[in-house]
């Protein structure tokens, strides 16, 4: 729908809601922007289409015929248009506030904020204040998360390059996504691998490059009764051994790293050194890259390369 048409429909709804008496079509044409530049026949066709579209989405436009007037009048009765009063229990309102906090840094932040704004406009207290102690967050720093979430929502296949845990070699995968699941702080995409003709689980941190959507929306079908969490929890995944990364930190910065480090010591040249235990270099890179120039990875090379890839991706 074009922006001009959207504005015209919105203005028509406002006009029919604000009037105290039914308005004939000629008067609507004069007061609603978007109609006044069209001829009589074009206006009639456009007005009929607009009425039908508004009714299709549930907006009740009433038609009133006055025996003393040849033309019918139109209006929207506010009681029929408005939603019933929204009543939420305190725990329900708290959950809504927490949900908005969870998605604050994700691609759904705008939608969550808009939902809370509408609830507050309706007089519902969402109780966002007073819940700062919980500070829930969804770690969606994986660049592929937004595209994969949209593919799951649209039921659309995707293609991406994926690094295997053993060799680290990137191979192209074509997947029909069933869902995105979080487990133990990591995000996974679950779906049907077309190349291997079976269900597979892919860790988002091992996806390299862009995620390309394929085919039309609605083409992917999720098998009935599939349990995504079970597939992620009991998948055949090799446990990654713990290693120690040698980091350089600027003095007075990176307090979270210093708190988790096994040892922190002065290194000279305006830097400190820290030993941090990690297992997944991509997960470590996602954390360290967010600290910017205050941290450098000295060793091991794969962790250093993972941070460099993240920074180059952010620059691009």
N, C-alpha and C positions, 0 to 999 in steps of 0.2 A: 504494500500500500504506500502510495506516494505521500510525501510530507504535506503537500497542499490538500490532498483528500483527507488525511488524518485531522488536520486543523479544521477543515470544513465540518466534518462529522462531530468533532468536539464542540465547535461553536453552535452547531444545531442542537446538541444535547443541552448545552447551557441555556440556550434561548428557550427551549421548550420546558425546561425545569423552572426557569425564573418567571415565566409568565403566569399571571393569575387567571387568565381566561384563554380559551382556545384561540390560536392564531391562524388565520387563513394563509394559504400558500403565498399569495402576493406580498403579504406583510413579512413573512419569513424571508422571502427573497430580498427584501429591502434591508433587513437588520442583520442577516447572517452573512459574513464575508465569504466570498467564494461563489455566490450565486448572482451577484448584481451585474456581472459582465457578460452573462450568457443570454441568448435569445429566449423567447417564450417557449418554444418547443424543446430546446436544449435544456432549459431549466426544469421543465416538467419531467423529462427523462431522468435527469440527474437527481431531482428531489425524490422520485419514486425509488430509484436505486438506493439512495441513502436511507430512506425509511426502511426498506427491506433488509439492508445490512444491519441496521441498528436492532431491528426486531430479531434477526437471526442470532445475535449475540446476547439476547435476553433483555434488551431495553424496551419497556412497554410504552409505545407511542399510541395514545388514544385519539380516536377520530370522533369529533362532535359535530352533528348536523343541526343547525339552527333553522327552524321553519321560516324565519324572517330573513334568512340570508341564503343566497344561492350556493355559496362556496362553503365547504366544510372547514372546521378548525382543528388544529392539532395542538397537543400538549402532552407532557409527561407528568403524571401524578407522582409527587415526591414520595408518598407512602408506598407506592408500588415499585418505585425505583430503588429506594434505599434498602440496604441490607438490614436484617434484624439485629438487635443489640447483641454485641459480642461479649460473652461472659466467660472469663477464664479463671480457674482456680489459681491460687498463688503459686503452686508447684508448676502448673502449666505455663504461666507467664514467665517463671524463672527459666524453664527449659527453652523458651523462645529467645530470651535474652542470651543464654549461653550458646545457643545455636548460632546467633549472629556473631558472637565473639569467636567461635571456632573458625568461621569462614572469613574472618576479618582480613587475613592476608592471602586468601585464595581468590580465584576468579569469580566466586559467587558473592563477593563482598557487597557489590552494588545491589544485587537482588535481595540479600539479607537486610541491608540497611533500608531499602525501600519497603520491605515488608514490615519492619519495625516502625517506620514512619507512618504507614497506614494504620497500624494498630494504635499508635499514640494519638493519631488524629481522631480515631473512633473512641477515645477515652480509655483505652486499655493500658494499664501500667505494666511494662515489660520487665521492670526491676533489673535494669542493666547495672545501676549503681549498687554498691554493696556486694558485688560478686567478683571484685578485683582479685580476691585471694585465690580464686580458682584459676584464672588466667589460662583458659584453654586455648590451644592453637592447633591448626592443622599445618604440618610442615609440607608445603607443596612447592619447594624450591626446585623440584625436578622439572626441567623445561617442557617435558612431554605431557605433564599432567593436564593442562587445559585442553589440548587437542584430543587426548584419550577420553577425558570426561565427556566432551562434546560428542565423540564417536559413540560412546555407550548410550548417551541420551538419545542420539539420533538413530541408533541401531544401524550403524554404518561401518563397513570394513575399513581397515587401515593397513598401511605398510610402513615399516621402519627398519632401521639397522640396529642389530642387537649383539652385544658382546657377551659371549658365553663365559661362565665362571671359571672354567678350566684353562682354556687357551687364551682367552682375551680377544680372540679374533671376532670382528664384526661381520655378521651375516644378515642378509635381508630377510625379513619375516613378513608374511601376509596373514593377518589375524582378523577373525570376526569377534570383536570384544563383547564379553558378557557383563563385565563389571570391573570397577576399580576398588581394590581392597587395601586397607592398612593393617599391617601386622608387625608388632614389635618395633614401631618407629619407621618402618619401610613401607613403600607403596608398591603394589603389584597390579598388573592387568591380567585378567583371566579371560580366556576365550578359546575359540577353535582355530588351530593352526592349519591353514589350508594346505601348505606345502607338506606337512607331516600327517595330515588327515587325523587329527586327534586334539584333545584339549591340552592346553599348555598354560603355564604361569610364567610371566615375565616381570622382572624387577625393573621399575622405572629408571633407577639410577644407572642401569646398564644400557639404556636406549641412547644411541648416539644419533645426532642429526635430527632433522624434522620428521614429524609424523604426517604422512600423506593420507587423506581420506580417499576411499575408493567406492565406486558404485553409488547407488541412490540411497537416501535415508529410508529406513524401514526394512531394508533387505535382510538384516541379521535377525535371526530367531534364537532366543535363549531357550535351551532345553528345559522342559518342565521338571521341577523338583531339584534342580541343580543347586548345590550348596557351595557358594563361592568361598566362604571362609574355610570350609573343610578342604577344598582343593588347595588353597594356599597353605593351610596348616600342615597337611600331610603330603605335600609334594616332595619329590625326590630332589633334595637340594644339598649340595655339599657344604658343610660348615666351613667357613673361612677362618683360618688360624689367626690368633692375635699376634700383632707385631707392634714394634715401637717406632714412632715417627720422631725425628729430630726437627724441632721447630726453632725459628728465631723470632723473638717478640720484642717490640719496642717497649722500653720501660714505662710502667704506669698504664699499660693497655692490656686488653685481652684477659680480663680477670677470670672469665669462665674457663679459658684454657689453662690458666695458672692453677685454678682450683682443682682441675681434674688431672693435671700433670703429675707424673711420678716424681719428677725433680725439676727445679727451676734454678738457674745459676747465671751469674753475669758472664757475658761473652766478650765484652769490650766493643769498641767501635759503635757505641750507642745502642747495643742490642743485648737481650738476654736469650739464653737457650733453655728449651723445655723438652722433656721426654714425655710423649703422650702415647698411650696404648690405644690401638685401633684394630679393626678387623676388615672393614670394607673401605677401600680407598676412595670410592665415589661418595660415600656418606661423609667421610672425613673432609673431602674436598668441598662438599656443599656447605659445611659449617665454616671452614677456614676462609673460603672465598668471600663469605659475607663480612669478614673482618677487614677486608681491603688491604691497604699497605702496612698495617700494623703487624702482620705475620708473614713469614716465609717458610716454606718447607725445604729443608736441606736434604732429608733422606726419609724414606726410600724413594727411588726414582718414579715408581708408578703413582705414588701419592702426589708427588710434585707435579707430574704430568697431568693428573686429574684436576688439580687446582688451576693449572695454566689453561686447560680446556674450558673450564668454567668461566674464567676471567675473559678469555677470548670470545666465548659465546655471549657474555654480557656486553662486551664492547660492540660486537656485531649487531 
